[in-house]
Amino acid sequence: MNDIPAEILAHYRTIDEGARIIDGLGRLELLRTQEILRRHLPGAPSRVLDIGGGTGVHAAWLADDGHEVELFDVVPNMSNRRSGCRA
């Protein structure tokens, strides 16, 4: 995973991705994603692979809904900055 472009790494070092999605206008993204996934996912418990899951914002509510969530992100230490979320 050493071939991640420097621009991507720099971007995620300068923002709080978890807060971006749960605060302010970003909350609309969270609510819309929840609405779409809840409409199309099979009932819990299901196994969900959250690729590019960042800080685990989506993994947290999926787990709270009763799903078994596996989170993966290529940005080093991203999943360690979980903004109060669990996966």
C-alpha positions as CSV (number, residue, x, y, z in Angstrom):
1,M,0.0,0.0,0.0
2,N,3.0,2.3,-0.4
3,D,1.8,3.6,-3.7
4,I,-0.9,5.9,-2.3
5,P,-0.6,9.3,-4.1
6,A,0.9,12.0,-1.9
7,E,-2.1,14.3,-2.7
8,I,-4.5,11.8,-1.1
9,L,-2.5,11.4,2.0
10,A,-2.1,15.2,2.3
11,H,-5.8,15.7,1.9
12,Y,-6.8,13.3,4.7
13,R,-4.1,14.8,7.0
14,T,-5.6,18.3,6.7
15,I,-9.3,17.5,7.4
16,D,-11.3,15.7,10.1
17,E,-13.3,13.3,7.8
18,G,-15.4,12.0,10.6
19,A,-16.5,15.5,11.7
20,R,-17.1,16.5,8.1
21,I,-19.8,13.9,7.7
22,I,-21.5,14.3,11.1
23,D,-21.5,18.0,11.5
24,G,-23.0,20.9,9.5
25,L,-24.0,20.4,5.9
26,G,-22.1,17.1,5.7
27,R,-24.9,15.6,7.8
28,L,-27.1,15.6,4.8
29,E,-24.6,13.2,3.1
30,L,-24.8,10.9,6.2
31,L,-28.6,10.9,6.3
32,R,-29.0,10.3,2.6
33,T,-26.4,7.5,2.7
34,Q,-28.3,5.9,5.6
35,E,-31.6,6.2,3.8
36,I,-30.3,4.5,0.6
37,L,-28.4,1.7,2.4
38,R,-31.2,0.9,4.8
39,R,-33.6,0.6,1.9
40,H,-31.4,-1.8,-0.1
41,L,-29.4,-3.8,2.5
42,P,-30.8,-7.2,3.6
43,G,-32.0,-7.2,7.2
44,A,-29.6,-7.4,10.0
45,P,-27.6,-9.2,10.9
46,S,-25.6,-9.0,7.6
47,R,-21.9,-8.8,6.9
48,V,-20.9,-5.5,5.5
49,L,-17.5,-4.6,4.1
50,D,-16.9,-0.8,4.4
51,I,-14.1,-0.2,1.9
52,G,-12.7,3.3,2.2
53,G,-14.4,3.6,5.5
54,G,-12.2,6.3,6.9
55,T,-12.9,7.1,10.5
56,G,-15.8,4.6,10.7
57,V,-18.8,7.0,10.6
58,H,-20.9,4.7,8.4
59,A,-19.5,1.6,10.0
60,A,-20.7,2.8,13.4
61,W,-24.4,3.3,12.5
62,L,-24.4,0.0,10.4
63,A,-23.1,-1.8,13.5
64,D,-25.7,-0.1,15.6
65,D,-28.3,-1.4,13.2
66,G,-27.1,-4.9,14.0
67,H,-24.8,-5.6,11.0
68,E,-21.3,-7.1,11.4
69,V,-19.1,-4.5,9.8
70,E,-15.5,-4.9,8.6
71,L,-13.8,-1.5,7.9
72,F,-10.8,-1.1,5.5
73,D,-9.1,2.1,4.5
74,V,-5.7,2.5,2.6
75,V,-4.9,5.8,4.3
76,P,-2.6,4.9,7.2
77,N,-4.0,5.5,10.7
78,M,-7.4,6.7,9.3
79,S,-9.4,4.1,11.2
80,N,-7.5,5.1,14.4
81,R,-9.1,8.5,14.2
82,R,-12.7,7.3,14.6
83,S,-14.4,10.5,15.9
84,G,-16.3,8.6,18.6
85,C,-17.4,5.9,16.1
86,R,-17.0,2.2,16.4
87,A,-16.7,-0.5,13.8
